[in-house]
Amino acid sequence: MTATVQTGFQEAKREQVSLLAGLEKRTLLWIATRMPAAVNSDHLTALGLAATIGAGACYAAARFHPAFLLGVCVFLAINWFGDSLDGTLARVRNRQRPRYGFYVDHIVDAFGTSFILGGLALSGFMNPFLAMALLVVYLILSIDSYLTTYTMGKFQISYFKFSPTELRILLALGNLALMKWIYGSIAGYSFLLFDAGAVVGLIGMIGMLVISVARHTAQLYDEERLH
């Protein structure tokens, strides 16, 4: 049986207006032009995925010793390197495979986020139900992004000036704070520091989701209005 290759595929326009987007782009281009020829985009994607597994394992191990939180920070940096650089390297070398790259990159992101939040759920530093709630909302946001890519031809990487890069930095800073302060307190009520962060994150992500869905639904309705 002969395989049928899909033709006429049009890559969606990438939209990234995050706080560090300009600096990040220049840095990635600088690294990509100096990357050894033996290293390709698939190697970097695999490295990014392996780093999320390492980060999740370190979160789980931090239950027994907080020094493992430093390991999480290291793996987050490695994940940024692999996950952010793979596409840039392909574009610099003109070795792009838009459908393959889009599919693999984002299924890897889904697995990677599951590993990290799964590790957090086992760490003892965050209520497991909050960790799973973050994962569910993240996956719904991802679905919204992918549906927007298909229906509107634009791929939204950042939301309200925040992209995965800024989130990695915030998570790393939170890890460093966690090594000194596990609990916070308000009016005599004690709570896990990362639980407070999870609640703030959930509120922000749900707000982004509601606004994005409302905006895209209204735009598509207007563009395909029945007369």
Order of alpha helices (4+ residues) and beta strands (2+ residues): beta-alpha-alpha-alpha-alpha-alpha-beta-alpha-beta-beta-alpha
